[in-house]
Amino acid sequence: MSSLLNIEECFDLSQNQYDFKKDIIIIAGPTCVGKSMLGMKLAKKINGVLVNADSVQVYEDIKLLSARPTEEDMRQVPHFLYGYVKPQVNYSIADWLQQLAKVLEKLEKIRKTAILVGGSGLYLNAVINGLSPIPKLREEIKIKSLLKLNEIGFENFKKFNFRIDPQFVSKNQDKHRLLRSYGVFLQTEKNMSYWHKKPRKGAVKKNIYSFLINLERKLIYKRCEFRFDYMLENGALEEVKKLYNSNIDRTLPIAKSLGVKWLLSYLDKKISFEEAVSLSKRDTRRYVKRQITWFTNNFIPYKNINMK
């Protein structure tokens, strides 16, 4: 699809030269619309590099299921922040934003323009608007929070957190987020809602040119289904088996990511392989719908690019 598009027109290359010191480009949109391919074509035109802005492609052990760039792609154009995080790590947006700052500093030195590619809205929002200045938790605080959870059990821990911060807990009931929420309260005596109201920090201090890639929803669904079948044919289940054999914590982000969650359930012998495939495809469709909703309500692009 993207091969039919005129890259110069799509990215206004006749008007913008994209200064590697002053500018940064974002190519955003739902999964499976061709963001990476467009990014590759643009990078070759402007002496750019691709920088990952996807929350799952940071992990090193799920190359297929996260649709990471191929080795050939990486030979053609430099790629940064892909596949560098161990699966056992509960990696945060703040962690990624810190790494991004280091990459952008490096790119200025080698005179390359950064092209951020991804569909993770919260990552992109952090680039544009920064993050709430929530303090990093000390190790002893993390341990205290975990001990409290183990002492009273998850359901009671959730209720306990709700009394501290009903606004936050009503929207965040994931174990790791609750542990962090309680840890923040222990360390600062302020709840998460307090910190979220503080002025944000860490936004990228460059001119941001954001391009939103659009494609008819039904076509996205078809492409996602085809891609998932391709992933399975080329070893996606083997990727998940490695996680399974490592006894991966099922509450970690990687264990709940698209495809991984239900294939783990299949390996647990809780569901059939056919059910795992069907549920993974269903969840992907739901994810696409959430992405489209988020971009519609929260993202104001410099320009829309409509794929056909």
N, C-alpha and C positions, 0 to 999 in steps of 0.2 A: 504493500500500500504506500509506504513512505517513498518508494522509488519513483512514484508518479508525481510527487510534490517537488516544487521548485524551492530548494533550500534557501537561495538568495532572497526570494520573496517571503518565504515563511518567517525568516529571522531578520528581515529588514537589513540585509547586509549592504545594500546601496546607501543606507542612511547611517548605520551604526558600524563602527570599526571595532568596538568592544576592546577597550583598553584593559590590559591584564592587571594593571595596578588599581584602577578605579572601579572596574565593572565585574559583575558576576551574573551568570545566566542560570536560570532555573527552567528545566523542562519537566513539567508536572502533568499528572493525570492519572486515571484509574489504571489498574494492572492490565497488561496485555493490549495496550493501544499503540505500541511502537515507539515508546519514549527513547529507549536505548538506541535503537536504529537511527532515529533522527539525531540524537546526540552524537553518535559516531560520525554521521555525515557533516554535521555542523563543526565538530572538532577538527576535521580534516581541512575545512575551509578557513578556519580562523586561528590555527595553531593552538587549539584548546585541548583540554583533558576532561575526562568524565570523573565526577565525584559522586559517590553513592549517597542517596538520601532516602534509602529504603531500610526499614527497621529490621527486616529479616536477612537481607543480603549482607549484613555485617558479619554473620556467623559463618565460620569456616567449614562446617561439616555438612551443610545442606546446599551444595552448589546447584544441583538439579532442581530441587523443589523450590528454591528461592529464585530460580531463573537468573542466576548470576551470568555475567558475560563469559563467553567462551575464551579459551586460551588464544585463539586466532584473533578475536576482538581485542584482547589486551596487547597482542603484538602490534596491531595496527594503530591503536590509540592508547596512550597511558591511562590507567584507571587507578583511582584511589578510594580507600575505605570500603573495599569489598573483601569479605571472607577473612577477617583478621581477629575475630572475637571467638574465644572458646565457648562451646555450647553450654557449659555449666555456669557461665557468667550471666547474671541478671543485669544486662546492659541497659543503660538509661539514655534518655535524650541528652541530658547534661554531659554524659560521658562522650557521646558522639559530637556534641557541639564543641567540646574542648579539642577533640581530634581534628575537627574541621578547621578550627583556627590555626592549628599547626600546619595543616596541609595548605591552606591559603597563603600562609607566610612563605612556605617553601615554593609555591607556584610563582609568587612574585619574583623570587630570586632566579628562577629558571625561565622567567618571562613567558608563562603559559596562562591562558584564560581558563578559569574554572567554569565548568558546565555541570551544575548539580542536576542529577536525574533521579526521580523517585515519585512514589505515590503515597508516601507516609505523611499525611497532612500535618501532624504534630511536629515532625522534623522540619518541614518547610516553614511552619509557623515560627519555630524557634529561630530559624535563620533570619526571618524578616522582623520579628518582634521581640526576640530574646525569650528568656525564661524567668519565672519567679525566683527570687534570690533565696531559695531554700538551702540552709546550711548542709554541708556534707556531714553525714553521721560518723561519729567516732566508733571504733570497733567495739568498745565496751558497751556502747548504747545499742548497737545491733544485737549483741549477745543478750542483753537484758530484755529487749523486745521479743526475741525468739524464745527465751525462757518463759516469759509471760504467756506467750501463745501455747507452748507445750504444757504449761501448768494448768490452764483453764480450758483448753480446747478451742478449736476454730470458731464454733458458733458463739461461745461466750466471749471470745476475743473480739469478734465482730460487734457484739452488743456493747462491749466495754469501750471500743473505739467510737461507736455511735454516740455514746454519752459525751465523749470528748469533742467530737466534730461531726454532728449529724449531717451537715451540708455535704461534706466530703464523702463520708461513708455511704450515704444514700446513692452515690454515683460510682463508688469505687469499692468493690467487695472482693477483689483479688487478694490472695494471701500476701504477696510481696508488697502490694501497695498499702495494705493494712499494717504490715510490719514497719514499713517506712513511716507511715503516718504516726504510729505510736512512738517510734523512735524520735521523730522530729519533736513531738510533744515532750518526751522525756528530756531531750537535750536543750530545748529552748523555752519550755513552758508556754509555747504558743502552738495552736493547732495549724493544720495545713491550710485551712481556709484563710487564716490570718496572713500566711505567707503568700498565698495566691493573689491577695489584694495589693501586695507591695509592687512598686514599679519594677518592670522586667529589666533584665540585664543580659548581655551577651549577644545581642543582635549583630549581624555582620555589617560592618561600617563601609559598605560599598554601594555603588549604584546597582540596583537589582532589576534585571530584565527577566520577568517571569512569563513563560509561555505555557498555556494550558492546552493539552492535546485532547480533543473531543472525538468520539466515535459513537455511532448508534449503539445503544445498550445491547440489543439482541446480537449484534455482531461481536461485541466484547464477550458476551456469554459463550458464543460459538468458539471463539478463539481460545478462551480459557479452557473449555472442555477438550479441544484438540490438543492444547499444550499439556494438559495434565496427562492425557493418554500417552503423549510423546515422552513425558518425564518417566512414566511407569515403564515404558518399553526400553528406556535407556538407563535404568538402574536406580530410580527414586526409592524403591522399596529397600534396596540394599543400603542406601543412605540412612533410612530410618532404623534399619536393623542395627546399625552401629550405635545409634543413640539408645536403642532398646537394650542392647547388651552392656551399655555403660551405666544402666540403671538411672537414666536421666530423671531428675526431679520434674514431675509432671506439671508443677505449677510454674516452671520457668517459661519465659516467652517463647523460646524455640520449640518447646514441647506442645505449645498451644497454637503454633503457626499453621497456616493453610496446608493441608495434606498430611503434615506430620501427626497431628492430633488423632485422626481417625485411623491412620496406618498403625500407630502405636496400639490403638484399641484392637485392631485386627491381630497384631502380634500377641496381645494379651489373651487372644481367643474369646473376646467379648462379642465380636461381630464378624461377619463373613468379609472376605476380600471385596466382593461385589458391593456390600453395604458401605465399606470404607471408601470405595471409589465414589459411590453415589453421594454420600454425605460430604465428602471433600469437595465435590463439584457444587453441591448445594451451598456450602459455606462460602465458596469462592464467589458465587453469584451474589450472595448476601453482602459480601465484602465490597464487591464492585458497586453495589447499590449505595452502601454507606460512603464509599469514596466519592461517588458522584454528588451525593447530598452534601458532604463536607465541602467539596470544592465550590459547589453552587452557593453555599451560605457563608463561607469563610475565606475565599481566595479571590482576590481581584488581580487578574493577570494583566501584564503589559499588552498581551495579545493572545487571542484564541486561534488555535490551528485546528481546523476541522478536517478529520480524515474521512475518506470515503471508501 
